[in-house]
Amino acid sequence: MIFKQLTVLTGNSVSHLSNVISFLGGGGVNIRAHCLVDNGDGFCKLRMVVSEPEKAIAVLQKEKLTAVINDVVLIETDDRPGGLSRMLKLLEEDDIQIEYSYTAVSESPGIAMMVFRFSDNAKALKILEKNGLQPIASKD
């Protein structure tokens, strides 16, 4: 399934990150997955898959923070050596680029949850589903 991901530019200190996370938590928004990457200029990109993207945007705007929304694919694969490799092999022949990826905790034992932004999310999702990998369904 294709999900909405938020990207927030924030300072790279613990207090900056804590503020963003606290604002969302106080607004009743659950963070399901996140990735924090230092830009090397004192700022970080915080990428998050959240329970309610539109609500999260409103909470962040209220605090004078800007978030960019991108589509990402959440997919489950085997949580064992070679699981990710087997999944990526399915996409090798189809000229799909990976812009970035990160992992999140899965609720299912033995299953890894992966977040991907592909050059063509719909095409990648179709290939993965055709080969038996399960997209994660929205709980909203």
ZIQUI-V442322 format. One record per residue. N is the residue number from 0. SS is DSSP state (A for helix, B for strand, O for the rest). OMEGA is omega in whole degrees, 0 to 359 (none if undefined). Layout:
((N/SS/OMEGA) (N/SS/OMEGA))
//
This chain:
((0/O/177) (1/B/181) (2/B/172) (3/B/177) (4/B/176) (5/B/171) (6/B/181) (7/B/173) (8/B/183) (9/B/174) (10/B/184) (11/O/176) (12/O/178) (13/A/182) (14/A/177) (15/A/180) (16/A/179) (17/A/179) (18/A/180) (19/A/181) (20/A/179) (21/A/178) (22/A/181) (23/A/179) (24/A/178) (25/A/178) (26/O/178) (27/O/180) (28/O/179) (29/O/177) (30/B/183) (31/B/178) (32/B/175) (33/B/177) (34/B/180) (35/B/182) (36/B/178) (37/B/178) (38/O/182) (39/O/182) (40/O/182) (41/O/179) (42/B/178) (43/B/168) (44/B/176) (45/B/178) (46/B/185) (47/B/165) (48/B/186) (49/B/183) (50/O/183) (51/O/186) (52/A/182) (53/A/177) (54/A/179) (55/A/178) (56/A/180) (57/A/179) (58/A/182) (59/A/179) (60/A/178) (61/A/180) (62/O/177) (63/O/176) (64/O/180) (65/O/176) (66/B/175) (67/B/179) (68/B/175) (69/B/174) (70/B/175) (71/B/178) (72/B/172) (73/B/184) (74/B/176) (75/B/176) (76/B/180) (77/B/176) (78/O/179) (79/O/181) (80/O/179) (81/O/182) (82/A/179) (83/A/179) (84/A/179) (85/A/180) (86/A/182) (87/A/178) (88/A/181) (89/O/185) (90/O/187) (91/A/186) (92/A/192) (93/A/175) (94/O/177) (95/O/179) (96/O/174) (97/B/178) (98/B/172) (99/B/176) (100/B/174) (101/B/183) (102/B/176) (103/B/180) (104/O/176) (105/O/176) (106/O/183) (107/O/177) (108/O/177) (109/O/182) (110/B/176) (111/B/176) (112/B/182) (113/B/175) (114/B/180) (115/B/164) (116/B/181) (117/B/174) (118/O/176) (119/O/184) (120/A/183) (121/A/180) (122/A/180) (123/A/180) (124/A/179) (125/A/180) (126/A/181) (127/A/179) (128/A/180) (129/A/182) (130/O/171) (131/O/177) (132/O/187) (133/B/172) (134/B/179) (135/O/181) (136/O/177) (137/O/177) (138/O/183) (139/O/none))
//
